[in-house]
Amino acid sequence: MSNRPRSPGRHFLQIPGPTPIPDRVLRAIDMPVIDHRGPDFQKIAKRVLEKVKAPFKTKNPVIIFPASGTGGWEAALVNTLSPGDRVLMFETGQFATLWKTMATNLGLRPEFIESDWRIGADPAQIEARLREDKGHEIKAVCVVHNETASGTTSPLAEIRQVIDKLKHPALFFVDAVSSLGSIELRHDEWGIDVTVAGSQKGLMLPAGLAFNAVSQKALAASKNSGFKKSYWSWADMLANNANGFFPYTPATNIIYGLDVSLDLLEEEGYERIFARHKRHAEATRRAVVAWGLEVLCKDPKYYSPVVTSVLLPPGHDADAFRAIALENFNISLGTGLGRVAGKVFRIGHLADTNDLTILGALSGVEMSLELAGIPHKKAGVQAAMAYLAEEARKSTQKLAAAE
Ligand SMILES: *Cc1c(COP(=O)(O)O)cnc(C)c1O
């Protein structure tokens, strides 16, 4: 234990996941453990396995593993593909890079469209590569929906259109770990074959659940997959899930939490949630620009509603800056990962958050820029406030007009 005095108030957890857990969800998790093979849990599991389809916008099964999101990647790959298969991936940032490494480790042959982490997955480059693949050697296209490392979001519907236009039979896999429940995603309509997600970001839960939403095409592919698997087998899961059970112990208390967090999403309404994330992202970018700093994502088409990565001027260490913010204002900002380590810090603006939380976080950043001696204009919070006040005015007018 350190001898620092206690920090009163809530810690500002402004990293892009794990995200703060709402009180109602915490209370739901704080329950006695029950028999996961008994009738009470069976009832909850049946209900949750149905309800969890909503954020994915799917009518197909959603498989829930007791795992972190990374486990969901592995499950998607080993259930549908065979060793030696080619997979096409786009280098949006660190998470795309890690997924590629996993594919290599599993004995797949990833083709990586390299990029500078400053844009999302570019449909035109994916189209060009698929067009060359006349023999249909590429068995899957893997895209990170929201690249949490760089703060870019990829246009999934456009990528789907490219695959369809070329009549390419590849499966379409999407990492939605940091987008599910925060950015619109339509698993069925966009023809996604496996959507991978995790519990600790937009779903406002502790880490510990990994999701695979599947398609009929993915289920068919799973019958011919050449990978050996056991823990990750969809077949065992689906057979057990049909009765509200799991082949091994599920993360029961996190599933109680999921039951409630899905209610919270429903109560706010997905459209409103997506708009809120865009608003907070815009407020954050306005602050960054007003400070005179640079957003890592360089093309507005790919701006992330969930996280903003901010480049510091050369000669300033982003991790030293983050340490100053934590020390002085009890705020955790996201670290730069991989090739942008030390160069960027990230502001998470997702999940259970509101205008004043964002403004508090931006105030912490602005004061920390001052303390760290990073050149900036003291106009960021002001710019964010002006934008959010104007948005609030518009929303009040809209509500009044609707009455
Ligand atoms: C957080 C995250 C992951 C990894 O999830 P873990 O739960 O840490 O395994 C994967 N992809 C993206 C886009 C993420 O944001």
The ligand as an ORCA input file, in Angstrom:
! r2SCAN-3c Opt
* xyz 0 1
  C      -9.926     -4.926    -26.026
  C      -9.852     -5.410    -27.417
  C      -9.481     -6.740    -27.736
  C      -8.939     -7.703    -26.734
  O      -9.811     -8.101    -25.829
  P      -9.282     -8.848    -24.527
  O     -10.541     -8.957    -23.760
  O      -8.249     -7.993    -23.900
  O      -8.744    -10.166    -24.945
  C      -9.545     -7.135    -29.051
  N      -9.903     -6.290    -30.009
  C     -10.222     -5.018    -29.760
  C     -10.625     -4.127    -30.888
  C     -10.205     -4.539    -28.456
  O     -10.518     -3.268    -28.207
*
